[in-house]
Amino acid sequence: MTPFEGKHSYRPVEGHGLPHDPFNAIVAPRPIGWIGTRSADGVANLAPYSFFNALAYTPPTIGFSSQGRKDSLVNAEATGVFTWNLATRRLAERMNATSAMVGPEVDEFAMAGIATVEGGVVPAPLVWESPAAFECRVSDIVQLKTADGAAMQQWFVIGEVVAVHIENRMIVDGIYRTEAARPILRGGGPADYFEANESVKFRMRRPG
């Protein structure tokens, strides 16, 4: 018996041998970076990114990764700002609509019927109905490299959160209740999502 008996093992460079790449299904469920930007020409853009997460507490910092030079990346480069908007179960279908591959001249807010509000600190659009949203200033944009040093067609956009907006009903006894917002998370496969709600909640405190 080998150490990997009973496991599907593969080297990514040689292919995974499955109908769908399991990588992003394993790193799951993943929070969704629903990113709002505006082009240098003034066109609003809204797009979801599943390669997204929080990166630091102080100052609060988030980042999303763009496969190819998509509009969100180009706009963030040009303006130095973007917003992040919490994607929830109630907004799921409209969030999905904004993932359509359309030209940079298309305003996804208008296309998906999403009400917008202008940031109070940065000149970028927010999803008005999102129960939590961040306004961000770009702190860095990094083109990713392979372990051998070859440039990838993948850019990581890092932003410092300079303003936070939370619906009052999400805060109970001074604590933001994640489940109250019913955030959705990206799973594996071409269509899998998960919803975080009270039924899947459990508590566990750090030792010490």
C-alpha positions in Angstrom: 0.0 0.0 0.0 1.3 3.5 -0.9 0.8 6.5 1.4 -1.9 7.7 -1.0 -3.9 4.5 -1.4 -7.6 5.3 -1.6 -6.9 8.9 -2.7 -7.3 10.6 -6.1 -3.9 12.1 -6.5 -2.6 14.1 -9.4 -0.1 16.8 -10.5 -1.9 19.9 -11.8 0.5 20.3 -14.6 -0.5 16.9 -15.9 -4.3 17.5 -15.5 -6.7 16.3 -12.9 -8.5 13.6 -14.9 -12.0 14.6 -13.7 -15.0 16.2 -15.4 -14.5 19.4 -13.4 -11.3 20.8 -11.8 -11.6 20.0 -8.0 -9.2 22.8 -6.9 -11.7 25.5 -6.2 -14.2 23.0 -4.9 -11.7 21.9 -2.2 -11.0 25.5 -1.2 -14.6 26.0 -0.4 -17.0 27.5 0.4 -15.3 30.7 -0.7 -16.6 34.2 0.1 -17.6 36.2 -2.9 -15.9 39.5 -3.8 -18.8 41.5 -5.4 -16.7 44.3 -6.7 -18.0 47.7 -7.7 -15.9 50.1 -9.8 -16.2 52.9 -12.3 -14.2 53.3 -15.5 -12.1 56.3 -16.3 -14.9 57.2 -18.7 -17.5 57.1 -15.9 -19.2 53.7 -16.7 -20.2 51.8 -13.5 -19.1 48.1 -13.3 -20.1 45.4 -10.9 -18.7 41.8 -11.0 -18.4 38.8 -8.6 -15.0 37.3 -7.9 -14.8 33.9 -6.0 -11.0 34.3 -5.4 -11.5 36.9 -2.7 -10.9 37.2 1.0 -10.0 39.4 4.0 -6.2 39.9 4.4 -5.5 42.0 7.5 -7.2 43.6 10.5 -5.2 46.9 10.9 -5.8 48.6 8.6 -8.6 46.4 7.4 -7.5 45.0 4.1 -9.2 42.8 1.5 -8.2 41.5 -1.9 -9.6 39.9 -5.1 -7.9 38.0 -7.9 -8.7 38.7 -11.5 -8.0 36.0 -14.1 -7.1 38.1 -17.1 -7.4 41.9 -17.3 -11.1 42.2 -16.5 -12.9 45.5 -16.2 -12.7 45.5 -12.3 -9.0 45.3 -12.5 -8.6 47.9 -15.3 -11.0 50.3 -13.4 -9.3 49.8 -10.1 -5.9 50.6 -11.8 -7.3 53.7 -13.4 -9.1 55.2 -10.5 -7.3 53.7 -7.4 -10.6 52.7 -5.7 -13.3 50.0 -5.6 -16.1 48.8 -3.4 -16.9 45.4 -2.0 -20.6 44.4 -1.5 -21.8 41.5 0.5 -23.7 39.0 -1.7 -26.7 37.5 0.0 -29.3 34.9 -0.7 -31.8 37.6 -1.5 -29.4 39.2 -4.0 -28.1 35.9 -5.4 -29.8 35.9 -8.8 -28.9 39.5 -9.4 -25.3 38.8 -8.3 -25.2 36.0 -10.8 -26.5 38.3 -13.6 -23.5 40.5 -13.1 -21.1 37.7 -13.9 -22.2 37.8 -17.6 -19.3 38.4 -20.0 -20.2 41.8 -21.4 -18.2 44.7 -22.8 -16.7 47.6 -20.7 -19.4 49.9 -22.0 -22.1 48.0 -20.1 -23.3 49.1 -16.7 -23.9 45.9 -14.8 -25.9 47.7 -12.1 -28.4 48.9 -14.7 -28.3 45.5 -16.5 -29.1 43.5 -13.4 -31.6 46.0 -12.0 -29.5 46.9 -8.9 -29.9 50.2 -7.1 -26.6 52.0 -6.5 -25.3 54.6 -4.2 -22.1 56.6 -4.5 -19.4 56.0 -1.9 -19.1 58.6 0.8 -15.3 58.4 0.9 -14.2 57.0 -2.5 -15.8 57.7 -5.9 -17.0 54.2 -6.6 -20.5 52.7 -6.7 -22.0 50.5 -4.0 -24.9 48.0 -4.0 -27.6 49.9 -2.1 -29.4 46.8 -1.0 -26.4 44.9 0.2 -26.5 44.7 4.1 -22.8 45.3 4.4 -20.3 47.0 2.1 -16.8 48.4 2.1 -15.3 51.4 0.3 -11.6 50.7 -0.6 -8.5 52.4 -1.8 -6.1 50.3 -3.8 -2.9 49.7 -1.9 -1.3 47.3 -4.3 -1.9 45.3 -7.5 0.3 42.3 -8.0 0.7 40.2 -11.1 1.0 36.6 -9.8 3.9 34.4 -10.8 4.5 30.6 -11.0 6.9 28.9 -8.7 9.4 29.2 -11.6 9.0 32.9 -11.8 6.9 33.0 -15.0 4.3 35.8 -15.1 0.7 34.5 -14.9 -2.4 36.2 -16.5 -3.7 36.7 -13.0 -3.7 39.9 -11.0 -4.3 40.3 -7.2 -5.9 43.6 -6.3 -5.4 44.6 -2.7 -7.4 47.4 -1.1 -7.5 49.2 2.3 -11.0 49.5 3.6 -11.6 53.2 4.3 -15.3 53.1 5.0 -17.7 50.4 6.2 -21.5 50.4 5.9 -23.7 47.9 7.8 -27.5 47.7 8.1 -28.5 48.3 11.7 -30.5 45.1 11.9 -27.3 43.1 11.4 -25.9 44.3 14.7 -27.4 42.6 17.8 -26.0 43.6 21.3 -23.1 45.2 19.6 -22.1 42.2 17.6 -22.4 41.8 13.8 -24.5 38.6 13.2 -23.1 36.9 10.1 -26.1 34.6 9.8 -28.6 37.5 9.8 -27.4 38.7 6.4 -27.6 35.2 4.9 -24.4 35.6 2.9 -23.8 33.2 0.0 -20.5 31.4 -0.7 -19.1 29.9 -3.8 -18.7 26.1 -3.8 -17.3 23.6 -6.3 -18.6 22.7 -9.7 -20.1 25.1 -12.2 -23.2 26.0 -10.2 -22.7 25.3 -6.5 -23.4 27.9 -3.9 -23.9 27.7 -0.1 -25.9 30.0 2.2 -24.6 30.7 5.8 -27.5 30.8 8.2 -28.5 29.9 11.7 -29.0 26.2 11.0 -25.3 25.7 10.2 -23.9 27.9 13.0 -21.8 26.5 15.9 -19.6 28.2 18.5 -16.1 27.3 19.5 -13.7 29.6 21.4 -10.0 29.7 21.0 -8.0 27.9 23.8 -6.4 30.2 26.4 
